[in-house]
C-alpha cells in the first residue's frame, strides 16, 4: 500500500483490485441499474467546491462530480484519471501531460488543455498543496488542445503525486467557470464525473444525478480512479446529526448507508444480520489545531505545553471507544504508508507530563488568558475528545472556554483568527508531506516555519528512488513537527460505516464513493 506512488503511476497493466467481467460488473454479483442510493451523513458541507475546501463533508459529495488529471487507486497509489499519461524531461523540469480523448464536461463542452491550465492556475492560488506546488511552477502551456506542458523552475519530484492527492483537489472545470470564480468558491458546479450536481436543499438533502455521457476508464483500479460506472439514477445525501437515528434509518431501510457511526454502536450492528459493518483503518487521525496567527499560541512553548498536558490514550478512548477502533502512533502518515512513514517524535508523543506543561506556561508568561477551544457536535468523536482535552488543559493551568458548534459553523469560524485559539479536527490520509494541509500558510491555523520550508524543499528535490535519503528527510520533517507543534496529534482513528442488504458492490475506503455500486430496493 502507498508504495512508489510517482514511479508506478503509468503502470497500466496491473492486477485489478476487484475481479470484473467484460461488462464492467463485479464478478461476485449482477449489477442493477436504476434507483437512488440514500446516504445518512453526519455533517453538511458549506460548499461543494472541492478546490476551496478540505472538509470531508465537501469531498465525499464532490468527487462524484469533479475529477482531476490523476487520482489515487484502491492501494492509494497515484494513477491517471483524466490524463492519458505523461512524460518528464531528462532534467526533471518539464512535464508533458496528454488528456484522454473524448472527455466532456457536464455541460457538453469538450475538456481541453485551456481548461486544465485555468483550473491548475486557480488550484495554485487556492489550495495549500497547490500553493506549495506552484512555488516550483514556472509556466503552463497548451501544446495542443489535448496536451498540457508544465514547466518547473526547479525539480519538484512530488508534482504528479500532488496533482493526484485527494485532499489537494486539483480538479478540472471549464476555463470560463474557473476564471469567473477566481478565489471564491465555485457556484457553477460543472465537472466531468460520473454524477452531476442536481440540487441542494440546505439542512435536508443533496441530490446528484447520473451523468449519461460519462466515459469511464477501462482499468479496474478502484479508489478514486479507474473504471467508474454510475449504476444508480441518483445519490441522495441526508444530513442526520444523531448517530442513533442514522443507524436506525439504515436498519429500517430508510437509508442504505450511514457514515460516522460511533464504535459503541458496533454490537448493535453485528447483531443485525441485514447490516454490514465496514471498518476503515487507513481513515483519519485526530489533531488539536492551534491558531498561530494571533493570541497565546503564537508562542511555541504554549503549544508544547498542551502537547505535554494531553494523555492520548484517554483522548482516543473517549473519541473512538474500544481499542479495536484506534491506535496510538506518532506518524504524520499511517504505518501502512511505508515510503513516507516515520516514528520521529515518539519521545515526545503520548508522554503526558503536567509538571513540564506547567513549567512551559510559566516560561511563556501565561497569565490565565482565556483559551477558546472549538469542537463540533456533528462528529461524536470530536465532541467527546474535547470533553477530555479541556480538563487535561485545565489541570496544566490553562483557562479554557469550550465552545461547541455544528460543523458548518465551526468551518466558518475557523477561517477567522479572532474567533478561536484551538479547534479539533480529523486529518484524512495524505500521500506526500508537501500535501499535508496544515503545513500550508493559508490553511486555518496559519503555520509559517522556515525550518519546515527547508525540510519540504529538500524533500521536493530528492528523487523518489533515493529511499534512504528520503527517510532521513521525512524524519527531519516529523522532528520539526514535534518541535514546533503546529498541530498536536492525538491518535489514529478507524472509521465505522454501516450499510444494509439493499446496497451492493460497495467497498470501504477512507471516504465513501458510489460508482460501481448499486441498490435493490
DAMORA-V144692 format. One record per residue. PHI is phi in degrees with one decimal (none if undefined). Layout:
<<PHI> <PHI>>
This chain:
<<none> <67.6> <-87.0> <50.0> <-60.7> <-79.5> <-64.2> <-93.5> <-63.0> <-100.2> <-77.9> <-71.8> <-88.0> <-90.2> <-69.4> <-68.5> <-70.8> <-120.1> <-85.3> <-121.8> <-81.7> <-61.4> <-83.7> <85.6> <-100.7> <-53.2> <-64.5> <-79.7> <-170.5> <-93.3> <-69.4> <-129.3> <-80.2> <105.5> <78.8> <-128.6> <-86.3> <-113.9> <-119.4> <-93.3> <-98.7> <-98.6> <-147.9> <-109.1> <-73.4> <-94.4> <-155.0> <-102.9> <-80.8> <-62.4> <-77.8> <-105.7> <-139.8> <-97.2> <-65.8> <-59.1> <-60.3> <-75.0> <-63.8> <-67.0> <-89.1> <-67.1> <-77.1> <-79.5> <-103.1> <-109.1> <-140.3> <-114.5> <-64.6> <-134.1> <-157.7> <-92.4> <-92.3> <-61.3> <-94.9> <65.5> <-96.8> <-80.8> <-138.7> <-64.3> <-127.2> <-76.2> <-74.2> <-80.8> <172.1> <-153.8> <-130.9> <-126.9> <-67.0> <-59.5> <-86.5> <73.8> <-105.7> <-141.1> <-110.8> <-112.9> <-116.5> <-97.4> <-83.3> <-64.2> <-71.8> <81.3> <-69.3> <-136.8> <-78.4> <-62.5> <-86.7> <92.1> <-73.4> <-70.4> <-83.8> <-123.1> <-59.5> <-64.3> <-64.4> <-62.1> <-62.9> <-64.7> <-68.1> <-67.5> <-62.9> <-66.8> <-58.7> <-65.0> <-98.7> <-89.3> <-87.4> <-63.3> <-67.1> <-64.8> <-63.7> <-64.7> <-65.1> <-74.6> <-61.6> <-106.9> <-85.1> <-89.8> <-173.3> <-122.0> <-142.9> <-86.1> <-69.0> <-157.3> <-57.1> <-113.6> <-139.5> <-118.8> <-115.7> <-110.9> <-99.0> <-108.2> <-83.6> <-155.6> <-57.8> <-135.6> <-63.8> <-85.0> <-53.9> <-65.8> <-59.2> <-63.4> <-65.3> <-104.2> <-69.6> <-64.8> <-91.4> <-79.7> <57.6> <-82.3> <-84.8> <-105.5> <-128.2> <-57.5> <-52.7> <-61.7> <-69.2> <-60.1> <-72.4> <-67.6> <-71.3> <58.2> <-94.0> <-90.6> <-58.4> <-59.8> <-106.5> <-98.8> <-94.7> <-115.1> <-125.3> <-123.4> <-72.6> <-70.7> <-127.2> <-112.5> <-65.5> <-109.5> <-161.6> <-139.5> <-107.1> <-51.0> <81.0> <-125.3> <-166.3> <-118.5> <-124.4> <-113.6> <-119.8> <-57.3> <-89.4> <-69.3> <-98.8> <-69.5> <-111.3> <-79.2> <-69.1> <-89.7> <-79.5> <-91.6> <-82.3> <74.9> <68.6> <-104.0> <-127.6> <77.7> <-68.4> <-124.0> <-112.3> <-89.4> <-79.2> <-72.9> <-65.7> <-145.3> <-122.6> <-113.8> <-106.3> <-113.0> <-74.8> <-130.7> <-76.0> <-85.4> <-64.0> <-63.5> <-69.2> <-60.3> <-66.3> <-61.8> <-65.2> <-70.8> <-63.9> <-89.5> <91.6> <-65.1> <-121.0> <-97.2> <-149.1> <-120.5> <-97.4> <50.6> <-82.6> <-60.4> <-57.9> <-70.0> <-92.5> <-56.2> <-58.8> <-63.9> <-65.4> <-64.6> <-79.7> <-104.4> <-68.9> <-85.1> <-106.9> <-118.3> <-95.7> <-109.0> <-96.9> <-104.3> <-89.8> <-91.7> <-124.9> <-167.3> <-124.7> <-84.6> <-136.7> <-100.6> <-98.0> <-97.6> <-79.6> <-103.3> <-88.5> <-159.1> <87.7> <-57.6> <-85.7> <-69.9> <-91.5> <-60.8> <-64.9> <-73.4> <-66.4> <-63.3> <-63.6> <-63.4> <-59.3> <-75.2> <-77.3> <-82.4> <-107.8> <-63.9> <-63.7> <-66.9> <-64.5> <-70.7> <-63.1> <-68.6> <-74.6> <-121.4> <72.4> <-56.0> <-59.8> <-66.0> <-110.4> <-160.4> <-147.4> <-87.2> <-162.0> <-82.1> <-70.3> <-69.0> <-114.2> <-84.4> <-55.2> <-67.3> <-87.5> <-59.4> <-74.3> <-126.7> <-74.7> <-143.2> <-109.3> <-58.6> <96.5> <-63.3> <-76.2> <-108.6> <-62.2> <55.9> <-125.5> <-59.6> <-149.9> <-64.8> <-63.4> <-64.4> <-61.7> <-65.5> <-63.8> <-65.8> <-61.7> <-65.0> <-60.0> <-81.1> <73.7> <-67.6> <-115.1> <85.9> <-57.8> <-66.4> <-105.9> <-86.3> <-109.9> <-101.8> <-137.1> <-127.7> <-83.7> <-75.3> <-114.0> <-55.1> <-60.3> <-66.8> <-64.8> <-64.8> <-62.2> <-61.7> <-67.7> <-94.8> <-60.7> <-59.3> <-65.3> <-65.6> <-65.8> <-63.6> <-63.9> <-82.9> <117.1> <-80.1> <-97.2> <-118.2> <-111.6> <-84.4> <-123.6> <-113.0> <-131.4> <-71.1> <-63.3> <-58.8> <-66.9> <-61.1> <-59.3> <-69.6> <-68.6> <-71.5> <-83.1> <-114.9> <-57.7> <-77.4> <-93.4> <-157.0> <-115.6> <-141.2> <-134.7> <-103.7> <-155.1> <-113.8> <-115.1> <-65.2> <-59.4> <-93.8> <-118.9> <-159.3> <-61.3> <-68.8> <-102.2> <-70.8> <-64.8> <-80.5> <-79.6> <-73.7> <-70.6> <-103.7> <-72.5> <-48.2> <119.9> <53.4> <-87.3> <-127.0> <-151.4> <-66.7> <-64.3> <-69.5> <-59.3> <-64.6> <-65.2> <-67.2> <-65.1> <-64.5> <-59.4> <-68.0> <-104.7> <-92.0> <-59.3> <-60.0> <-73.7> <-86.9> <-62.4> <-64.5> <-63.2> <-66.6> <-62.6> <-65.3> <-67.7> <-63.5> <-59.7> <-66.3> <-58.0> <-71.9> <-63.6> <-61.4> <-56.9> <-77.5> <-81.5> <-94.7> <47.9> <-63.5> <-141.1> <-96.7> <-74.3> <-99.2> <175.7> <-85.0> <-115.4> <-95.8> <-87.9> <-123.4> <-112.3> <-130.6> <-133.7> <-105.1> <-79.3> <-80.7> <-99.4> <-131.8> <79.6> <-78.3> <-129.1> <-69.8> <-161.6> <-78.8> <-147.4> <-76.0> <-151.7> <-119.8> <-79.7> <60.1> <-132.0> <-142.8> <-124.5> <-129.5> <-89.4>>
